[in-house]
Amino acid sequence: WPLERRSHARALRTAGSLSRVPMAEQPAQCSMHWDQIPKAQGLYDPKHESDACGVGAVMSMKKVSSRKILTDACDMAVRMTHRGAKQANENDGDGVGIMLSIPDEYFRATCPFALPAATHYGAGNIFLPQQAESREACVKLFERMASKYGLKVLGWRTPLPVNRQVLGPYAQSTEPYLAQVFLAEGVGEDEDGQSSDPGLHRGRRRKAAGLSGGKMPKRQVSLKDVTTLGLEAKLFLTRRAVSLRASELFICSLNSRTITYKGQFKPDQLFEYYLDLKAPQCTAYLAIVHSRFSTNSFPSWNRAHPFRRIAHNGEINTLEGNRNQVRAREALMADSDVFGGVNLEKFFPVDEDIGSDSALLDNVVELLLAPGNRELAEVIMMAVPEAWQNAEHMEPEKRAFYKYNACLMEPWDGPALVAFTDGKQFGATLDRNGLRPGRFYITKDDHLVLASEVGVVDIEEQDVQFKGRLRPGKMLLVDFEQGQLVEDAELKRRYASKRPYGEYLATYSLELKDMLGPAATDDKALIEELLDVDIPDAKDPFVMQRVLPLLRYFGYSYEKIDMLISPMVKSSHEPLGSMGQDMPLACLSRLPKMTFDYFSQLFAQATNPPIDPIR
């Protein structure tokens, strides 16, 4: 993008093939890649990074697009500036973004090529390398993968009109080449890699040197494999295929109902940088904004939120367990029929290794949603369940839903506020800890405003119909197809009754407690079971003669018995303490340690209030 100013109208009309854009029209060369973060080294590893931020959304529940939705979203982002962060330079931020419903009328006015009916085409913003040769290779790879999975590229808007003068020095040095692509259902490639439409064969079997990692797979997906898939599934397969083959590009989003604009900005730079967002013709019925605070992590263009389905405030403190379980379950993901017989091994690992806890959650949500057999709210219920194990008064159907899905996926526990959308639904939920704020207003003209705090959008008091807040484990859901808010109890009843989960559990699950036999009813029976001997009385001295050596062998100290074990026996609760731990780590201690001493719970890199009823 040239440094000299040019008219807004001319910038919005810039479109065509990337390969035909003159060098003078391209952005100034950047000195670093847009994902310029350190590699794993020493005690640092990018996969341990997380973020805590401000998130908000504004929408028309009746799906009425207007310019006001975007102006309110802009105000919301700017007024949550304090929830994000900036770097040493005043003009460099940690990242801001907006996900909005596709502005169909605006795209029809700016694209020099015809578009199908709304929701019958996909659109996405893409970060590409600044180097022309690498950029051309990425474009060819994208077009080849799109054709392979039954899509055709309608055209490109490139370079996407932006005002790079508002960026700080670091953001300018890592700025990507921005392009916008449009796709629709079209032809695929046959088993030989040739287009089934001779007119569209462009020699796309050329190797993408340095991007695809070697030779093309021997088995190509045929047209008959993907014709049964919907548009969203084809867009997902294309995006995954491209993302796993090329680290030089990043697809911000690619679907038929929403589009994401984001980058390494401060909140007040988002609408100034993307000229699309300032255009009066650009309207939407939904907008989600996010201001990032990079907790113990490095900011970058691709780590800014929103991602493709979610925007997240907080931390995923079960991240390592979630990542390991997802990796382990990839071996069981063998039902390729849901993707038209496509070889799913080519789409692993699920984790695209962006280096963000939110990005991994988005990868999982996107995968579970893509086949089309689950709705987005159902996927979020699976990933971020409410506390159900000890909820005695929970409906049996809902308990069975959570118990069944707990066998498929461990909970992604925060503290976390997760806002999510696929354009058909919008929702927001807190994890079961409930330590992130979320307030919402519903107005009399059927608009909903949700944010991490109140006051981010101006609403006259007489226009407010209802005020509320998110609660632990509860979900706020707007169904745009119905044009209304769906209550938590109703939506969870809907998904819990979708299948006979109780019957599945009764038929196919094994309970460990049913295999262990009856539990000991008194101390004497319990000791006999543990020691495998008959004793006359639980207080017999023989018991201590046998137990004390065992305690010593396994590293139990007097303090552990007195301060930890005894309170648990007497009160059936784990003891709590507030003193710091000043003993050496088990791995550095010269004394023998218990196995348990080598493990600690990883929780809350950012400060959280204590979990108690008076907070």
C-alpha positions as CSV (number, residue, x, y, z in Angstrom):
1,W,0.0,0.0,0.0
2,P,1.7,3.2,-1.1
3,L,2.5,5.8,1.5
4,E,1.0,8.7,-0.5
5,R,-2.6,9.3,0.1
6,R,-5.2,8.2,-2.6
7,S,-8.9,8.6,-2.8
8,H,-11.2,6.4,-0.7
9,A,-13.3,5.5,-3.7
10,R,-10.3,4.3,-5.8
11,A,-9.0,2.3,-2.9
12,L,-12.3,0.5,-2.4
13,R,-12.4,-0.5,-6.1
14,T,-9.0,-2.0,-6.2
15,A,-9.5,-5.7,-7.2
16,G,-8.2,-8.4,-9.4
17,S,-5.6,-11.2,-9.5
18,L,-2.7,-10.9,-7.1
19,S,-0.3,-11.8,-9.8
20,R,-1.4,-8.8,-11.9
21,V,-1.0,-6.1,-9.1
22,P,1.9,-3.8,-10.1
23,M,4.7,-3.5,-7.7
24,A,3.9,0.2,-7.2
25,E,0.5,-0.8,-5.9
26,Q,1.8,-3.2,-3.3
27,P,2.5,-2.3,0.3
28,A,5.9,-1.1,1.4
29,Q,8.2,-3.9,2.3
30,C,8.2,-5.0,5.9
31,S,11.3,-6.0,7.7
32,M,9.7,-8.9,9.7
33,H,7.0,-11.6,9.2
34,W,3.6,-10.8,10.6
35,D,3.9,-13.7,13.0
36,Q,7.2,-12.5,14.4
37,I,7.4,-14.3,17.8
38,P,10.3,-16.1,19.3
39,K,10.7,-19.8,18.8
40,A,10.8,-22.3,21.7
41,Q,14.0,-21.8,23.6
42,G,15.3,-22.4,27.1
43,L,12.4,-22.1,29.6
44,Y,10.2,-20.3,27.0
45,D,7.7,-22.1,24.8
46,P,5.0,-20.2,22.8
47,K,2.4,-22.9,23.6
48,H,2.3,-21.8,27.3
49,E,1.0,-18.3,26.3
50,S,-2.4,-17.0,27.1
51,D,-4.3,-13.8,27.0
52,A,-6.9,-11.8,29.0
53,C,-8.9,-9.2,27.3
54,G,-12.1,-7.2,26.8
55,V,-14.9,-8.6,24.6
56,G,-18.2,-7.3,23.5
57,A,-21.0,-7.7,20.9
58,V,-23.8,-5.6,19.5
59,M,-26.6,-7.0,17.3
60,S,-30.1,-6.8,16.0
61,M,-31.9,-10.0,17.1
62,K,-34.3,-9.5,14.2
63,K,-31.3,-9.7,11.8
64,V,-31.8,-6.1,10.5
65,S,-28.5,-4.8,9.1
66,S,-27.6,-1.1,9.8
67,R,-24.6,1.2,10.0
68,K,-25.3,1.8,13.6
69,I,-24.3,-1.7,14.6
70,L,-20.8,-1.0,13.4
71,T,-20.5,2.5,14.9
72,D,-21.7,1.1,18.2
73,A,-19.1,-1.7,17.9
74,C,-16.4,0.9,17.2
75,D,-17.4,2.9,20.3
76,M,-17.4,-0.3,22.3
77,A,-13.9,-1.3,21.3
78,V,-12.5,2.2,22.0
79,R,-14.2,2.4,25.4
80,M,-12.6,-0.9,26.4
81,T,-9.1,0.4,25.6
82,H,-8.1,-0.1,29.2
83,R,-8.8,-3.8,28.9
84,G,-6.3,-4.2,26.2
85,A,-2.6,-3.3,26.3
86,K,-0.1,-1.3,24.4
87,Q,3.6,-1.7,23.9
88,A,6.6,0.6,24.6
89,N,5.5,2.8,21.7
90,E,2.3,4.6,22.2
91,N,0.9,3.5,18.8
92,D,1.6,-0.2,19.1
93,G,-1.2,-2.3,20.7
94,D,-1.5,-6.0,21.6
95,G,-4.3,-6.6,19.0
96,V,-7.9,-5.7,18.2
97,G,-10.5,-7.2,15.9
98,I,-14.1,-7.3,14.8
99,M,-16.2,-10.2,13.5
100,L,-19.3,-9.0,11.6
101,S,-22.0,-10.5,9.6
102,I,-21.0,-10.4,5.9
103,P,-21.9,-6.9,4.5
104,D,-23.5,-8.4,1.3
105,E,-24.7,-5.1,-0.3
106,Y,-21.3,-3.5,0.3
107,F,-19.4,-6.4,-1.3
108,R,-21.7,-6.3,-4.3
109,A,-20.9,-2.6,-4.7
110,T,-17.2,-3.0,-4.4
111,C,-16.4,-6.3,-6.2
112,P,-16.0,-6.1,-10.0
113,F,-17.3,-9.7,-10.3
114,A,-20.7,-11.1,-9.8
115,L,-21.6,-12.7,-6.4
116,P,-24.3,-15.4,-5.9
117,A,-27.1,-14.9,-3.5
118,A,-26.3,-14.0,0.1
119,T,-25.1,-17.1,2.2
120,H,-24.4,-18.9,-1.1
121,Y,-20.8,-17.7,-1.3
122,G,-17.9,-17.6,1.2
123,A,-15.6,-14.7,1.9
124,G,-12.5,-14.3,4.0
125,N,-9.6,-12.0,4.8
126,I,-6.1,-13.4,4.4
127,F,-2.7,-12.4,5.7
128,L,-0.2,-13.0,2.9
129,P,3.6,-12.5,2.8
130,Q,4.9,-9.2,1.5
131,Q,7.4,-11.0,-0.9
132,A,5.7,-11.3,-4.3
133,E,7.1,-14.8,-5.1
134,S,5.9,-16.2,-1.8
135,R,2.6,-14.5,-2.1
136,E,2.0,-15.9,-5.6
137,A,2.8,-19.4,-4.3
138,C,0.3,-19.0,-1.5
139,V,-2.4,-17.8,-3.9
140,K,-1.8,-20.8,-6.2
141,L,-2.0,-23.2,-3.3
142,F,-5.2,-21.6,-2.1
143,E,-6.9,-21.8,-5.5
144,R,-5.7,-25.4,-6.0
145,M,-7.1,-26.5,-2.7
146,A,-10.4,-24.7,-3.3
147,S,-10.9,-26.5,-6.6
148,K,-9.9,-29.8,-5.0
149,Y,-12.7,-29.5,-2.5
150,G,-15.5,-28.4,-4.9
151,L,-15.1,-24.6,-4.8
152,K,-14.2,-22.0,-7.3
153,V,-12.6,-18.7,-6.6
154,L,-14.9,-15.9,-7.8
155,G,-12.3,-13.2,-7.4
156,W,-9.9,-11.4,-5.1
157,R,-9.9,-7.8,-3.7
158,T,-6.3,-7.0,-3.4
159,P,-4.6,-5.3,-1.8
160,L,-7.4,-4.8,0.7
161,P,-7.8,-1.0,1.2
162,V,-6.1,0.0,4.4
163,N,-4.4,3.1,5.9
164,R,-1.1,1.9,7.2
165,Q,-0.1,5.3,8.4
166,V,-2.1,4.8,11.6
167,L,0.1,1.9,12.7
168,G,2.8,2.0,15.2
169,P,6.4,1.2,14.2
170,Y,6.3,-2.4,15.3
171,A,3.0,-3.1,13.6
172,Q,4.3,-1.5,10.4
173,S,7.4,-3.7,10.5
174,T,5.3,-6.9,10.7
175,E,2.3,-5.8,8.6
176,P,1.1,-8.5,6.2
177,Y,-0.1,-8.2,2.7
178,L,-3.9,-8.1,3.0
179,A,-6.2,-9.8,0.6
180,Q,-9.9,-10.7,0.5
181,V,-11.2,-13.8,-1.4
182,F,-14.6,-14.8,-2.5
183,L,-15.6,-18.4,-3.3
184,A,-18.7,-20.4,-4.4
185,E,-19.5,-24.0,-5.0
186,G,-18.1,-25.1,-8.3
187,V,-16.0,-27.9,-9.7
188,G,-13.6,-30.3,-8.0
189,E,-10.6,-32.3,-9.3
190,D,-10.7,-35.9,-10.4
191,E,-8.5,-38.7,-9.2
192,D,-5.7,-37.6,-11.5
193,G,-5.8,-34.1,-10.1
194,Q,-7.4,-32.7,-13.4
195,S,-10.3,-30.3,-13.2
196,S,-13.6,-31.9,-14.1
197,D,-14.3,-28.7,-16.0
198,P,-11.6,-28.5,-18.8
199,G,-12.1,-24.7,-19.0
200,L,-10.9,-24.3,-15.5
201,H,-7.8,-26.5,-15.7
202,R,-4.8,-24.1,-15.1
203,G,-2.0,-26.5,-14.3
204,R,-2.7,-26.5,-10.6
205,R,-0.8,-29.6,-10.0
206,R,2.4,-27.7,-9.8
207,K,4.3,-28.2,-6.5
208,A,4.0,-25.4,-4.0
209,A,7.7,-25.4,-3.3
210,G,8.5,-24.5,0.3
211,L,4.8,-24.4,1.2
212,S,3.3,-27.9,0.9
213,G,6.3,-29.6,2.3
214,G,7.0,-32.0,-0.6
215,K,5.1,-34.1,-3.0
216,M,1.4,-34.0,-3.4
217,P,-0.5,-36.9,-1.8
218,K,-1.1,-39.8,-4.2
219,R,-4.8,-39.9,-3.5
220,Q,-6.8,-36.9,-4.8
221,V,-10.3,-36.1,-3.7
222,S,-12.7,-36.7,-6.5
223,L,-15.7,-34.5,-7.3
224,K,-18.1,-37.3,-6.2
225,D,-16.5,-37.2,-2.7
226,V,-17.4,-33.6,-2.0
227,T,-20.7,-33.0,-3.9
228,T,-22.7,-34.2,-0.9
229,L,-21.1,-31.6,1.4
230,G,-22.5,-28.2,2.2
231,L,-20.8,-25.0,1.4
232,E,-19.6,-24.5,5.0
233,A,-18.0,-27.9,5.1
234,K,-16.2,-27.3,1.8
235,L,-14.9,-23.9,3.1
236,F,-13.6,-25.6,6.2
237,L,-11.8,-28.3,4.3
238,T,-10.2,-25.7,2.0
239,R,-9.1,-23.5,4.9
240,R,-7.6,-26.4,6.9
241,A,-5.9,-27.8,3.8
242,V,-4.3,-24.5,3.1
243,S,-3.4,-23.6,6.7
244,L,-1.7,-27.0,7.3
245,R,0.4,-26.7,4.1
246,A,1.5,-23.1,4.2
247,S,2.8,-21.3,7.3
248,E,3.4,-18.1,5.2
249,L,-0.3,-17.2,5.2
250,F,-3.1,-16.9,7.8
251,I,-6.8,-17.1,7.0
252,C,-8.6,-14.9,9.5
253,S,-12.0,-16.4,8.6
254,L,-13.6,-18.2,5.7
255,N,-17.3,-18.8,5.8
256,S,-20.6,-17.7,4.3
257,R,-22.1,-15.6,7.1
258,T,-19.3,-13.8,9.0
259,I,-16.0,-12.2,8.2
260,T,-13.2,-11.1,10.6
261,Y,-11.0,-7.9,10.4
262,K,-8.2,-7.9,12.9
263,G,-4.6,-7.0,13.4
264,Q,-2.0,-5.7,15.8
265,F,-3.7,-2.4,16.7
266,K,-4.9,-0.3,19.5
267,P,-8.8,-0.1,19.6
268,D,-8.9,3.3,18.1
269,Q,-6.8,2.2,15.1
270,L,-9.1,-0.7,13.9
271,F,-11.7,1.4,12.0
272,E,-9.0,3.8,10.9
273,Y,-6.9,1.1,9.4
274,Y,-9.5,-1.0,7.6
275,L,-11.2,1.4,5.2
276,D,-14.0,-1.1,4.6
277,L,-15.2,-0.6,8.2
278,K,-15.5,3.2,7.6
279,A,-17.5,3.0,4.4
280,P,-21.1,4.2,4.9
281,Q,-22.4,1.3,2.7
282,C,-20.8,-1.3,5.0
283,T,-23.6,-2.5,7.3
284,A,-24.2,-5.5,9.5
285,Y,-26.7,-7.1,11.9
286,L,-24.0,-8.5,14.2
287,A,-20.6,-7.4,15.3
288,I,-18.2,-8.9,17.9
289,V,-15.2,-6.8,19.0
290,H,-12.2,-7.8,21.1
291,S,-9.3,-5.9,22.7
292,R,-6.4,-8.2,23.6
293,F,-4.2,-8.1,26.6
294,S,-1.3,-10.5,26.0
295,T,-0.7,-12.1,29.4
296,N,2.9,-13.4,29.5
297,S,2.9,-13.7,25.7
298,F,4.0,-11.9,22.5
299,P,1.5,-10.0,20.4
300,S,1.2,-10.7,16.7
301,W,-1.3,-10.1,13.9
302,N,-2.7,-13.6,13.8
303,R,-3.2,-13.9,17.6
304,A,-5.6,-11.0,17.7
305,H,-9.2,-11.9,18.3
306,P,-11.9,-12.7,17.2
307,F,-10.9,-16.0,15.6
308,R,-13.2,-17.9,13.2
309,R,-15.9,-18.8,15.6
310,I,-15.1,-17.4,19.1
311,A,-13.7,-14.4,21.0
312,H,-12.5,-15.1,24.4
313,N,-11.7,-13.2,27.6
314,G,-9.7,-15.0,30.2
315,E,-7.5,-18.0,30.3
316,I,-7.9,-21.7,29.6
317,N,-6.1,-23.1,32.6
318,T,-6.7,-26.7,31.7
319,L,-4.9,-26.0,28.4
320,E,-2.2,-28.7,28.5
321,G,-4.7,-31.4,29.4
322,N,-7.0,-30.3,26.7
323,R,-4.2,-30.2,24.1
324,N,-3.0,-33.6,25.0
325,Q,-6.5,-35.1,25.0
326,V,-7.3,-33.6,21.6
327,R,-4.0,-35.0,20.2
328,A,-4.8,-38.4,21.7
329,R,-8.3,-38.5,20.2
330,E,-7.1,-37.8,16.7
331,A,-6.5,-41.5,16.4
332,L,-10.2,-42.1,16.9
333,M,-11.4,-39.5,14.4
334,A,-12.0,-42.1,11.6
335,D,-15.5,-41.3,10.5
336,S,-14.6,-39.7,7.2
337,D,-18.2,-40.0,5.8
338,V,-19.1,-36.7,7.5
339,F,-16.6,-35.0,5.2
340,G,-17.5,-36.9,2.0
341,G,-15.0,-39.6,2.5
342,V,-12.0,-37.2,2.7
343,N,-8.9,-38.7,4.3
344,L,-9.0,-37.0,7.7
345,E,-5.4,-37.8,8.5
346,K,-4.5,-34.9,6.2
347,F,-6.2,-32.5,8.5
348,F,-4.3,-33.4,11.6
349,P,-3.1,-32.1,14.0
350,V,-6.2,-30.3,15.0
351,D,-4.0,-27.7,16.8
352,E,-2.7,-25.4,14.2
353,D,0.0,-24.3,16.7
354,I,-0.7,-20.5,16.6
355,G,0.5,-20.4,20.2
356,S,-2.7,-19.2,21.9
357,D,-5.1,-21.0,24.2
358,S,-8.0,-19.3,22.5
359,A,-6.8,-20.3,19.1
360,L,-6.8,-24.0,20.0
361,L,-10.3,-23.8,21.5
362,D,-11.4,-22.2,18.2
363,N,-9.8,-25.0,16.2
364,V,-11.7,-27.6,18.2
365,V,-15.0,-25.7,18.0
366,E,-14.6,-25.1,14.2
367,L,-13.9,-28.9,13.7
368,L,-16.9,-30.1,15.6
369,L,-19.2,-27.6,13.9
370,A,-18.0,-28.2,10.3
371,P,-19.8,-31.5,9.5
372,G,-23.1,-29.8,10.1
373,N,-24.6,-32.4,12.5
374,R,-24.2,-30.1,15.6
375,E,-25.3,-26.5,16.2
376,L,-22.8,-24.1,17.6
377,A,-24.4,-23.8,21.0
378,E,-24.3,-27.5,21.3
379,V,-20.6,-27.6,20.6
380,I,-20.0,-24.9,23.2
381,M,-22.0,-26.9,25.8
382,M,-19.7,-29.9,25.1
383,A,-16.5,-27.8,25.5
384,V,-17.5,-25.5,28.3
385,P,-20.0,-27.4,30.4
386,E,-21.7,-26.1,33.6
387,A,-21.0,-27.8,36.9
388,W,-23.2,-30.9,36.7
389,Q,-21.5,-33.7,38.7
390,N,-23.0,-32.6,42.1
391,A,-26.1,-30.8,40.9
392,E,-28.7,-33.0,42.6
393,H,-31.7,-31.1,41.1
394,M,-30.5,-31.1,37.5
395,E,-32.9,-32.7,35.0
396,P,-31.9,-36.3,34.2
397,E,-31.7,-35.6,30.4
398,K,-29.3,-32.7,30.9
399,R,-27.1,-34.6,33.3
400,A,-27.0,-37.5,30.8
401,F,-26.0,-35.0,28.0
402,Y,-23.1,-33.7,30.1
403,K,-22.0,-37.1,31.3
404,Y,-22.1,-38.6,27.9
405,N,-20.1,-35.8,26.3
406,A,-17.6,-35.8,29.2
407,C,-16.5,-39.1,27.7
408,L,-15.8,-37.3,24.4
409,M,-14.2,-34.1,25.6
410,E,-12.7,-32.8,28.9
411,P,-14.0,-29.4,30.0
412,W,-12.1,-26.3,28.9
413,D,-12.0,-24.5,32.3
414,G,-11.1,-20.9,32.7
415,P,-11.7,-18.4,34.1
416,A,-13.2,-17.6,30.7
417,L,-15.9,-15.7,29.0
418,V,-16.5,-17.1,25.5
419,A,-18.5,-15.2,22.9
420,F,-19.3,-17.3,19.8
421,T,-21.2,-17.1,16.5
422,D,-21.7,-18.7,13.1
423,G,-24.0,-16.0,11.8
424,K,-27.1,-18.2,12.6
425,Q,-26.6,-18.1,16.3
426,F,-24.8,-15.8,18.7
427,G,-24.0,-16.8,22.2
428,A,-21.9,-16.1,25.2
429,T,-21.1,-18.2,28.2
430,L,-19.0,-18.3,31.4
431,D,-17.2,-21.4,32.4
432,R,-18.3,-23.0,35.6
433,N,-15.9,-20.9,37.7
434,G,-17.6,-17.7,36.7
435,L,-14.7,-15.3,37.3
436,R,-15.1,-13.1,34.2
437,P,-17.6,-10.3,33.9
438,G,-20.3,-10.2,31.2
439,R,-23.2,-7.7,31.3
440,F,-25.9,-7.3,28.7
441,Y,-28.8,-5.0,27.8
442,I,-31.8,-5.8,25.6
443,T,-33.5,-2.8,24.1
444,K,-37.2,-2.3,23.1
445,D,-36.2,-2.3,19.4
446,D,-34.8,-5.9,19.7
447,H,-31.1,-5.0,19.9
448,L,-28.8,-6.8,22.3
449,V,-25.5,-5.3,23.7
450,L,-23.1,-7.5,25.6
451,A,-19.7,-6.5,27.0
452,S,-17.2,-7.1,29.7
453,E,-18.5,-4.0,31.4
454,V,-21.4,-1.6,31.2
455,G,-21.2,1.9,29.7
456,V,-19.4,0.9,26.5
457,V,-22.4,1.8,24.3
458,D,-24.8,4.8,24.9
459,I,-28.4,3.6,25.5
460,E,-31.1,5.8,26.8
461,E,-32.6,4.3,30.0
462,Q,-36.2,4.5,28.6
463,D,-35.1,2.3,25.7
464,V,-33.9,-0.6,27.9
465,Q,-36.3,-3.5,28.2
466,F,-34.1,-5.8,30.2
467,K,-30.7,-5.9,32.0
468,G,-28.8,-9.0,33.0
469,R,-25.4,-10.6,33.5
470,L,-23.8,-13.9,32.6
471,R,-23.7,-16.5,35.4
472,P,-21.3,-19.4,35.9
473,G,-22.1,-22.2,33.5
474,K,-25.1,-20.4,32.0
475,M,-25.5,-19.5,28.3
476,L,-26.9,-16.4,26.6
477,L,-28.1,-17.4,23.1
478,V,-29.7,-15.4,20.2
479,D,-31.2,-17.4,17.4
480,F,-31.2,-15.2,14.4
481,E,-33.4,-17.6,12.4
482,Q,-36.1,-17.2,15.0
483,G,-35.2,-13.6,15.7
484,Q,-35.3,-14.0,19.5
485,L,-33.4,-14.7,22.7
486,V,-33.4,-18.3,23.8
487,E,-33.4,-18.9,27.6
488,D,-30.7,-21.1,29.1
489,A,-33.1,-23.8,30.4
490,E,-34.9,-24.0,27.0
491,L,-31.8,-24.2,24.8
492,K,-30.2,-26.9,27.0
493,R,-33.4,-28.9,27.1
494,R,-33.4,-28.7,23.3
495,Y,-29.9,-30.2,22.9
496,A,-30.2,-32.6,25.9
497,S,-33.3,-34.2,24.3
498,K,-31.8,-34.3,20.8
499,R,-30.6,-37.9,21.4
500,P,-31.2,-40.6,24.1
501,Y,-28.0,-39.9,26.0
502,G,-29.3,-41.7,29.1
503,E,-29.9,-44.9,27.0
504,Y,-26.4,-44.6,25.5
505,L,-24.9,-44.4,29.0
506,A,-26.9,-47.3,30.4
507,T,-26.1,-49.5,27.4
508,Y,-22.4,-48.7,26.6
509,S,-20.8,-47.2,29.7
510,L,-19.0,-49.0,32.5
511,E,-19.0,-47.6,36.0
512,L,-15.9,-48.3,38.1
513,K,-17.8,-48.3,41.3
514,D,-20.0,-51.2,40.0
515,M,-16.9,-53.3,39.5
516,L,-15.2,-52.8,42.9
517,G,-17.8,-54.5,45.0
518,P,-19.5,-53.1,48.1
519,A,-17.7,-50.3,50.0
520,A,-16.4,-50.9,53.5
521,T,-19.0,-49.8,56.1
522,D,-16.8,-49.2,59.1
523,D,-13.2,-48.5,60.1
524,K,-12.5,-52.2,60.9
525,A,-13.7,-53.4,57.5
526,L,-11.8,-50.7,55.7
527,I,-8.5,-51.5,57.4
528,E,-9.0,-55.2,56.8
529,E,-9.5,-54.5,53.1
530,L,-6.4,-52.3,52.8
531,L,-4.1,-54.6,54.8
532,D,-5.6,-57.8,53.6
533,V,-5.6,-59.3,57.1
534,D,-8.2,-60.0,59.8
535,I,-8.0,-57.8,62.9
536,P,-10.0,-57.9,66.1
537,D,-10.4,-54.1,66.4
538,A,-9.6,-51.0,64.4
539,K,-7.5,-49.6,67.3
540,D,-5.4,-52.7,67.7
541,P,-1.7,-51.7,68.0
542,F,-0.9,-54.2,65.2
543,V,-2.6,-51.7,62.8
544,M,-0.1,-49.0,63.5
545,Q,2.8,-51.4,63.4
546,R,1.8,-52.2,59.8
547,V,0.7,-48.8,58.7
548,L,3.6,-46.6,59.9
549,P,6.3,-48.3,57.9
550,L,4.0,-48.0,54.8
551,L,3.6,-44.3,55.4
552,R,7.4,-43.9,55.7
553,Y,8.0,-45.9,52.6
554,F,5.8,-43.6,50.6
555,G,7.1,-40.3,51.9
556,Y,4.3,-39.2,54.3
557,S,5.5,-36.8,57.0
558,Y,4.0,-35.9,60.3
559,E,3.0,-32.5,58.8
560,K,1.2,-34.2,55.9
561,I,-0.7,-36.5,58.2
562,D,-1.6,-33.7,60.7
563,M,-2.3,-30.9,58.3
564,L,-3.7,-32.6,55.2
565,I,-4.9,-36.2,55.9
566,S,-6.5,-35.6,59.3
567,P,-8.8,-32.7,58.2
568,M,-9.9,-34.7,55.2
569,V,-10.8,-37.7,57.4
570,K,-12.6,-35.6,60.0
571,S,-14.5,-33.2,57.7
572,S,-14.5,-34.8,54.3
573,H,-13.1,-31.6,52.9
574,E,-9.7,-30.7,51.5
575,P,-8.0,-28.2,53.9
576,L,-7.3,-24.7,52.7
577,G,-4.4,-22.5,53.4
578,S,-3.1,-19.1,52.3
579,M,0.6,-19.2,53.2
580,G,3.2,-19.3,50.5
581,Q,5.3,-22.4,49.6
582,D,8.9,-21.8,50.7
583,M,10.2,-25.3,50.3
584,P,12.3,-26.3,47.4
585,L,10.7,-27.8,44.4
586,A,10.6,-31.6,44.6
587,C,12.9,-31.9,41.6
588,L,15.5,-29.7,43.3
589,S,15.2,-31.0,46.8
590,R,17.8,-33.2,48.5
591,L,15.2,-35.0,50.5
592,P,13.1,-37.9,49.3
593,K,9.7,-36.7,48.1
594,M,6.3,-38.2,47.4
595,T,5.2,-38.7,43.9
596,F,2.4,-36.1,44.4
597,D,5.0,-33.5,45.3
598,Y,6.2,-33.5,41.7
599,F,2.8,-32.3,40.4
600,S,1.1,-29.0,40.9
601,Q,-2.1,-27.5,39.6
602,L,-1.6,-24.9,36.9
603,F,-4.1,-22.2,37.5
604,A,-4.7,-18.5,36.9
605,Q,-1.6,-16.7,35.5
606,A,-3.6,-13.5,35.9
607,T,-5.0,-12.4,39.3
608,N,-8.4,-13.8,40.2
609,P,-10.5,-13.2,43.3
610,P,-10.9,-16.0,45.8
611,I,-13.8,-18.4,45.1
612,D,-16.1,-17.9,48.1
613,P,-19.8,-16.9,48.6
614,I,-18.9,-13.3,49.8
615,R,-16.8,-11.8,47.0
